């Protein structure tokens, strides 16, 4: 429940409000001395501050200002028996949530507190949603970089080294192996690993359909294998020192066009933790990328088809994961902004100064559930949720107009233009939406 601070120099009022709000389940602290309340605000953050306006030595405006300085998320409600236009304006300047008059009734206070509580809840939900979108965009960026690197190499060794390094460093996973299938022997062996002894790498083998681990792997889906320590393959193949470090056995299949080429095994990841569950989803997407490339090294005549599958499959997998999680509610728009020159000038010298100011300007026009990221030196990607095409166009036009009003940009003929695409009308995969937004951007620039 939310923490509420009540400040009023009338003891009767603080007592009544404290009792009523505590009975409704709120955590309440109250002060009749506004100077003590001011010190309290400086040491502790409250969700809601309910304060009288006119008090000796320290007034309600000072209380509101201190509360907002401590945390911009705190909602302040001012109560006064001395209403005036001037005091109302002062309160509004401090982003006060509401302005109530004495004498008040309890139902009015409770109604306002409930509205403020709901606003806090929605803001926090939106912040969490925004964080997830930013993480998703970062994951997409990482996956894109992975795809660029692995698709330039036909060497399985290079692909596996890069994949293992990404898992170990970027995802901070300490015990992992990539096992490949030896079709002649009908078994999987450790090709690359981190966190294991040489003995385990040499001796640990798994045959599909055999033992607890092999049977669990038949599903061709990610499995968290229990009782793996009873498996003869595990007992005989894993060194004693590694057995002491292994907490679980998660197997992620590497499938390429229904061909089981190998598995990624993870041994120190608690999937009951939300952040680790996100890591697991990302690993599953990575497996979509590297599995075709591993097979590609073995069967080069299938290069073109497998490249297409690996790129499109990875991005589509991530997009669908986010969509299924309920983070894309209704419509969604992808906007791509790009800085370009109207006339010749030394663009390179100014671009770093311009980029940050343009990015800040973009953020000013977004709601809490929208997201924006910088893409290279001169481009930005924005995701808007629940916006119509008309509203998306209006937001984009406002961002463009505000950015181009900058003195440096207008003086040097630097423009900001955009293209956009809507989900689901223009496409239902991240790749298609980005492609259409880019096409819309270049069409706009040329005109």
C-alpha positions in Angstrom: 0.0 0.0 0.0 1.1 3.6 -0.5 2.9 5.8 2.0 1.1 9.1 2.7 2.4 12.2 4.6 -0.2 14.5 6.2 0.9 18.0 7.1 -1.5 20.5 8.9 -0.9 22.8 11.8 -4.4 21.9 13.2 -4.0 18.8 15.3 -7.7 17.8 14.9 -7.3 17.6 11.1 -4.1 15.5 11.1 -5.7 13.1 13.6 -8.9 12.6 11.6 -7.1 12.2 8.3 -4.5 9.8 9.7 -7.2 7.6 11.3 -9.4 7.5 8.2 -6.5 6.8 5.8 -5.0 4.2 8.0 -8.4 2.4 8.2 -8.3 2.3 4.4 -5.0 0.5 4.4 -2.6 3.4 3.7 0.7 3.9 5.6 0.3 7.3 7.2 2.7 9.7 8.9 1.5 13.1 10.1 3.0 16.4 11.4 1.5 19.5 12.9 4.9 21.2 12.7 5.6 22.0 9.0 9.3 22.5 9.7 9.6 19.0 11.0 7.6 17.7 8.0 10.1 19.4 5.7 12.9 17.6 7.3 10.9 14.3 7.1 10.4 14.9 3.3 14.1 15.4 2.8 14.9 12.1 4.4 12.1 9.9 3.1 10.2 9.6 -0.1 6.4 9.5 0.1 3.9 8.4 -2.6 1.4 11.1 -1.6 1.7 14.3 0.4 -1.5 15.9 1.8 -0.7 19.4 3.0 -2.4 22.5 4.3 -1.5 25.6 2.2 -1.3 28.3 4.9 0.9 27.4 7.9 3.4 29.3 10.0 7.0 29.5 9.0 6.7 26.9 6.2 3.7 26.9 3.9 2.2 24.2 1.7 3.9 25.5 -1.5 7.3 24.9 0.2 6.2 21.4 1.3 5.0 20.7 -2.3 8.3 22.0 -3.8 10.4 19.9 -1.4 8.3 16.7 -2.0 8.6 17.1 -5.8 12.4 17.8 -5.5 12.8 14.6 -3.5 10.8 12.6 -6.0 9.0 13.8 -9.1 6.8 10.8 -8.8 5.2 12.0 -5.5 1.7 13.2 -5.9 0.9 16.4 -3.8 -2.6 17.4 -2.7 -3.1 20.9 -1.2 -5.9 21.8 1.2 -6.7 25.4 2.0 -9.3 27.5 3.6 -7.8 30.6 2.0 -8.5 30.1 -1.7 -7.1 32.6 -4.1 -6.1 32.7 -7.7 -2.5 33.5 -6.8 -2.2 30.5 -4.4 -3.8 28.2 -7.0 -1.3 29.3 -9.6 1.6 28.8 -7.2 0.3 25.3 -6.4 0.0 24.4 -10.1 3.5 25.5 -10.8 4.7 22.9 -8.3 2.8 20.2 -10.3 0.3 19.7 -7.5 -2.1 16.9 -8.3 -5.2 18.5 -6.8 -6.3 21.6 -4.9 -9.1 21.1 -2.2 -10.9 23.6 -0.1 -11.9 23.7 3.6 -14.2 22.8 5.0 -13.8 19.4 3.2 -15.7 16.2 3.7 -14.0 12.8 4.1 -15.5 11.3 1.0 -14.0 14.1 -1.1 -10.6 13.4 0.4 -10.8 9.7 -0.1 -12.0 10.1 -3.7 -9.0 12.4 -4.4 -6.5 10.0 -2.6 -7.9 7.0 -4.6 -7.5 8.9 -7.9 -3.9 9.9 -7.0 -3.1 6.2 -6.0 -4.5 5.0 -9.3 -2.4 7.5 -11.2 0.7 6.3 -9.3 -0.1 2.7 -10.1 -0.5 3.4 -13.8 2.6 5.5 -14.0 4.6 2.7 -12.4 3.1 0.1 -14.8 4.0 2.3 -17.8 7.5 2.8 -16.5 7.9 -1.0 -16.2 6.5 -1.5 -19.7 8.8 1.2 -21.0 11.7 -0.5 -19.4 10.7 -3.8 -21.1 10.5 -2.1 -24.5 13.9 -0.5 -24.0 15.4 -3.9 -23.1 13.6 -5.5 -26.1 15.1 -2.8 -28.4 18.5 -3.4 -26.9 18.1 -7.2 -27.4 17.0 -6.6 -31.1 20.1 -4.5 -31.6 22.3 -7.2 -30.1 20.7 -9.9 -32.2 21.1 -7.8 -35.3 24.8 -7.3 -34.6 25.1 -11.1 -34.0 23.4 -11.8 -37.3 25.7 -9.4 -39.2 28.8 -11.1 -37.8 27.8 -14.8 -38.1 26.4 -14.3 -41.6 29.8 -13.1 -42.8 31.4 -16.4 -41.8 31.1 -19.9 -43.0 33.5 -21.2 -40.3 31.6 -23.0 -37.6 34.5 -22.4 -35.2 34.1 -18.6 -35.6 30.3 -18.7 -35.2 30.5 -20.8 -32.0 33.3 -18.7 -30.5 31.2 -15.6 -31.1 28.0 -17.1 -29.8 29.7 -18.5 -26.6 31.4 -15.1 -26.0 28.1 -13.3 -26.2 26.4 -15.7 -23.8 29.3 -15.5 -21.3 29.9 -11.8 -21.4 26.7 -10.0 -22.5 24.4 -12.3 -20.7 26.7 -13.0 -17.7 26.2 -16.8 -17.8 29.2 -18.7 -16.4 28.5 -22.4 -17.1 27.4 -23.0 -20.7 28.3 -25.5 -23.4 27.4 -25.8 -27.1 27.1 -29.5 -28.0 27.0 -30.6 -31.6 25.8 -33.9 -33.1 28.2 -36.4 -34.5 25.8 -38.2 -36.9 28.1 -41.2 -37.5 28.3 -41.9 -33.7 24.8 -40.8 -33.0 25.8 -38.7 -30.0 26.3 -35.1 -28.9 29.7 -33.9 -27.7 30.9 -30.6 -26.2 32.3 -28.5 -29.1 32.6 -25.2 -27.1 32.2 -24.4 -23.5 33.0 -22.1 -20.6 33.1 -22.9 -16.9 33.9 -26.6 -17.4 37.0 -28.6 -16.7 38.9 -30.3 -19.6 37.8 -33.7 -18.3 34.1 -32.8 -18.6 34.6 -31.4 -22.1 36.4 -34.6 -23.2 34.2 -37.2 -21.5 30.6 -35.8 -21.4 28.5 -37.3 -24.3 24.7 -37.6 -24.8 22.8 -39.9 -27.0 19.4 -38.8 -28.1 16.6 -40.9 -26.6 19.0 -42.5 -24.1 19.1 -41.7 -20.4 17.1 -38.9 -18.5 18.9 -36.1 -20.5 18.6 -37.8 -23.9 15.0 -38.6 -23.5 14.1 -35.1 -22.3 15.8 -33.6 -25.4 13.4 -35.5 -27.8 10.9 -32.7 -27.5 13.0 -30.4 -29.6 12.0 -27.6 -27.2 13.8 -25.9 -24.4 13.7 -28.2 -21.3 14.7 -27.7 -17.7 15.8 -31.2 -16.9 15.2 -32.5 -13.4 16.9 -35.6 -11.9 19.8 -35.1 -14.3 22.3 -36.1 -11.6 20.9 -39.7 -11.7 21.7 -40.0 -15.4 24.7 -42.3 -16.2 25.8 -39.9 -18.9 26.1 -37.2 -16.3 27.6 -39.3 -13.6 30.3 -40.8 -15.8 31.0 -37.8 -18.0 31.1 -34.8 -15.6 34.1 -34.2 -13.4 33.6 -34.1 -9.6 34.6 -30.4 -9.4 32.1 -29.5 -12.1 29.3 -31.5 -10.3 29.7 -29.3 -7.3 29.1 -26.2 -9.4 26.2 -27.4 -11.6 22.8 -26.3 -10.2 20.5 -27.2 -13.0 20.5 -28.5 -16.6 18.7 -26.5 -19.2 18.9 -27.7 -22.8 18.1 -25.4 -25.7 17.8 -27.2 -29.0 19.7 -26.0 -32.2 17.3 -26.9 -35.0 17.7 -25.9 -38.6 14.8 -26.9 -41.0 13.8 -29.8 -38.7 17.4 -30.9 -38.5 18.7 -31.3 -34.9 22.3 -30.1 -35.2 23.0 -29.6 -31.5 22.1 -28.1 -28.1 23.1 -25.2 -25.9 23.2 -26.3 -22.2 23.0 -23.8 -19.3 23.8 -24.9 -15.8 23.7 -21.8 -13.5 20.5 -20.0 -14.4 17.6 -19.8 -12.0 14.6 -19.4 -14.4 12.3 -18.5 -11.6 13.8 -15.0 -11.6 12.1 -12.7 -14.2 15.4 -11.3 -15.5 16.8 -14.8 -16.0 13.6 -15.8 -17.8 14.3 -12.9 -20.3 17.8 -14.2 -20.8 16.4 -17.6 -21.6 14.1 -16.1 -24.2 17.0 -14.3 -25.7 19.0 -17.5 -25.8 16.2 -19.2 -27.7 16.2 -16.4 -30.2 20.0 -16.7 -30.6 19.6 -20.5 -31.2 17.3 -19.7 -34.1 20.2 -17.6 -35.6 23.1 -19.9 -35.1 21.6 -23.3 -35.8 21.2 -22.6 -39.6 24.7 -21.2 -39.7 26.1 -24.3 -38.1 24.4 -26.5 -40.5 25.4 -24.1 -43.3 29.0 -24.9 -42.5 28.2 -28.5 -43.0 26.0 -28.1 -46.0 27.1 -25.1 -48.0 24.7 -25.8 -50.9 21.8 -24.6 -48.7 23.3 -21.2 -47.9 20.8 -18.9 -49.4 17.7 -20.5 -47.9 19.2 -20.9 -44.4 20.5 -17.3 -44.3 16.9 -16.0 -45.0 15.5 -18.3 -42.3 18.0 -17.4 -39.7 17.5 -13.6 -40.0 13.8 -13.5 -40.4 13.2 -16.3 -37.9 15.2 -14.6 -35.1 13.5 -11.2 -35.5 10.1 -12.8 -35.9 10.6 -14.9 -32.8 11.5 -12.0 -30.6 8.6 -9.8 -32.0 6.1 -12.6 -31.3 7.5 -13.2 -27.8 7.0 -9.6 -26.9 3.5 -9.5 -28.5 2.4 -12.6 -26.7 3.5 -11.2 -23.4 0.9 -8.5 -23.9 3.3 -5.6 -24.2 1.9 -4.6 -27.6 -1.6 -3.6 -26.8 -3.7 -2.8 -29.9 -1.9 -0.8 -32.5 1.8 0.0 -32.6 3.8 2.3 -34.8 7.5 2.3 -35.7 8.9 5.7 -36.6 12.4 6.1 -38.0 13.9 9.7 -38.0 17.0 10.6 -39.9 19.1 13.8 -40.0 20.3 14.9 -43.4 21.7 17.9 -45.2 19.7 20.3 -47.4 23.0 21.9 -48.5 26.6 21.1 -48.3 28.3 21.7 -45.0 30.7 20.0 -42.6 28.0 17.7 -41.2 30.5 15.4 -39.3 31.7 18.1 -37.0 28.3 19.2 -35.8 26.5 15.8 -35.7 27.4 14.8 -32.2 26.2 18.1 -30.8 22.9 17.9 -32.8 22.2 14.3 -32.1 21.8 14.6 -28.3 19.6 17.7 -28.6 17.3 16.0 -31.2 17.1 12.9 -29.0 16.0 15.0 -26.0 13.4 16.7 -28.2 12.0 13.4 -29.3 11.6 12.2 -25.8 9.7 15.3 -24.8 6.9 14.4 -27.3 6.5 10.8 -26.1 4.1 9.3 -23.6 5.5 7.1 -20.7 4.7 3.9 -22.6 6.5 5.0 -25.8 10.2 4.3 -26.5 13.1 5.8 -28.5 16.6 4.7 -29.2 19.6 6.3 -31.1 20.5 4.3 -34.2 24.0 5.2 -35.3 25.1 8.9 -35.5 22.2 10.3 -37.5 19.1 8.2 -37.0 16.5 7.4 -34.2 13.9 4.7 -33.8 10.7 5.4 -32.0 7.9 2.9 -31.0 4.5 4.4 -30.3 1.7 2.4 -28.7 -2.0 2.7 -29.3 -1.7 5.6 -31.7 -3.8 6.0 -34.9 -2.0 6.9 -38.2 -3.3 10.4 -37.9 -1.9 10.8 -34.3 1.4 9.2 -35.3 1.7 11.6 -38.2 0.9 14.6 -35.9 3.6 13.5 -33.3 6.2 13.0 -36.0 5.4 16.4 -37.5 5.7 18.1 -34.1 9.1 16.4 -33.5 10.3 17.4 -36.9 9.2 21.0 -36.5 10.6 21.4 -33.0 14.0 19.9 -34.1 14.4 22.0 -37.2 13.7 25.2 -35.2 17.1 24.6 -33.5 19.4 27.5 -34.5 22.3 25.2 -35.5 20.1 23.0 -37.7 18.3 25.9 -39.4 21.6 27.9 -40.0 23.3 24.9 -41.6 20.4 23.5 -43.6 20.1 20.3 -41.5 16.7 18.6 -41.7 15.0 15.8 -39.7 12.7 13.6 -41.7 10.9 10.5 -40.9 9.1 7.4 -42.1 6.8 5.1 -40.3 4.8 1.8 -40.4 2.0 0.5 -38.3 1.4 -2.8 -36.6 -0.7 -4.8 -37.7 -1.8 -2.9 -40.8 1.6 -2.5 -42.5 3.1 -5.8 -41.3 3.2 -8.2 -38.4 7.0 -8.8 -38.0 9.6 -6.4 -36.8 11.6 -6.9 -40.0 8.7 -6.0 -42.3 7.7 -2.9 -40.2 11.3 -1.6 -40.1 11.7 -2.2 -43.8 8.4 -0.3 -44.6 9.3 2.5 -42.2 12.7 2.9 -44.0 11.0 2.9 -47.4 8.6 5.5 -46.2 11.5 7.6 -44.9 13.4 7.6 -48.2 10.3 8.4 -50.2 9.7 11.4 -47.9 13.3 12.6 -48.2 13.3 12.4 -52.0 10.2 14.5 -52.2 
